[in-house]
Amino acid sequence: MIYENLDADLVNELLEDGRASLRSLAEELDVSVTTVSNHLSNLEDDGVIQGYTPIVDYDAVGYDVTAVMQLKVEGSALGEITETLQDHDQMMSVYEVTGDYDIIAIGKFTDTDDMNDQIKALVTDPDIKQSNTSIVLNSVAENEQFELEAEDEV
């Protein structure tokens, strides 16, 4: 095994099976368990791997409605609004963006009444100048991650 691509290969193996043991990773990558452990620790310390978490099917636990909110906000309030959204349990993603809107937030809700109540509470902030909410009809791809490419030799 060439070590220069080991980190990418290790990440890719964990993307396939986040619960893989150090021993099985070492066998798959043809390196020692110690090497895998050291590289894994470095990837964690460097923030490349930020945790090990289950992928939840929110539909299966009753969160059937996904909403995409676009918000225009007063410029000086951007940080405060994004923090409020980020602190909201049902907001899955919050982005500051360019274009017609300043923020895009994606949330999961139990039903349209739950969504409506929570969005109304969020958009009553006077610093939110305009909002546009879309309900997702079909999730084609969600929580997708992609494999890392190995660096080319120089």
Backbone hydrogen bonds, N-H to C=O, Kabsch-Sander energy under -0.5 kcal/mol:
donor,donor_aa,acceptor,acceptor_aa,energy
3,Y,1,M,-0.5
5,N,2,I,-1.1
6,L,3,Y,-1.5
7,D,3,Y,-0.5
9,D,5,N,-2.6
10,L,6,L,-2.9
11,V,7,D,-2.6
12,N,8,A,-2.6
13,E,9,D,-2.2
14,L,10,L,-2.1
15,L,11,V,-2.0
16,E,12,N,-1.3
17,D,13,E,-2.0
20,A,17,D,-1.8
25,L,21,S,-2.4
26,A,22,L,-2.6
27,E,23,R,-2.4
28,E,24,S,-2.4
29,L,25,L,-2.4
30,D,26,A,-0.9
31,V,26,A,-2.1
36,V,32,S,-2.1
37,S,33,V,-2.8
38,N,34,T,-2.7
39,H,35,T,-2.5
40,L,36,V,-2.8
41,S,37,S,-2.4
42,N,38,N,-2.2
43,L,39,H,-2.5
44,E,40,L,-2.1
45,D,41,S,-2.8
46,D,42,N,-2.5
47,G,44,E,-1.1
48,V,43,L,-1.8
49,I,43,L,-1.5
50,Q,48,V,-0.7
56,V,54,P,-0.7
58,Y,56,V,-1.2
60,A,57,D,-0.7
61,V,57,D,-0.7
61,V,58,Y,-0.7
62,G,59,D,-1.5
63,Y,58,Y,-2.8
64,D,62,G,-1.2
64,D,110,T,-0.6
65,V,109,F,-2.6
66,T,64,D,-0.5
67,A,107,G,-2.4
68,V,134,S,-3.1
69,M,67,A,-0.6
69,M,105,A,-3.4
70,Q,132,N,-2.8
71,L,103,I,-2.7
72,K,130,Q,-2.8
74,E,127,D,-2.6
77,A,74,E,-2.2
78,L,75,G,-1.3
81,I,77,A,-2.7
82,T,78,L,-2.5
83,E,79,G,-2.1
84,T,80,E,-2.2
85,L,81,I,-2.4
86,Q,82,T,-2.7
87,D,83,E,-2.1
88,H,84,T,-0.6
88,H,85,L,-1.0
91,M,88,H,-1.8
92,M,90,Q,-0.7
92,M,106,I,-2.8
93,S,106,I,-1.5
95,Y,104,I,-3.0
97,V,95,Y,-0.5
97,V,102,D,-2.3
102,D,71,L,-2.5
103,I,71,L,-2.0
104,I,95,Y,-2.3
105,A,69,M,-2.5
106,I,93,S,-2.6
107,G,67,A,-2.5
108,K,90,Q,-2.3
109,F,65,V,-3.0
115,M,111,D,-2.5
116,N,112,T,-2.9
117,D,113,D,-2.7
118,Q,114,D,-2.3
119,I,115,M,-2.9
120,K,116,N,-2.4
121,A,117,D,-1.8
122,L,118,Q,-1.8
123,V,119,I,-2.8
124,T,120,K,-0.6
125,D,122,L,-1.0
128,I,125,D,-2.0
129,K,72,K,-2.3
129,K,127,D,-0.8
130,Q,72,K,-1.5
132,N,70,Q,-2.2
134,S,68,V,-2.7
136,V,66,T,-2.9
140,V,138,N,-0.9
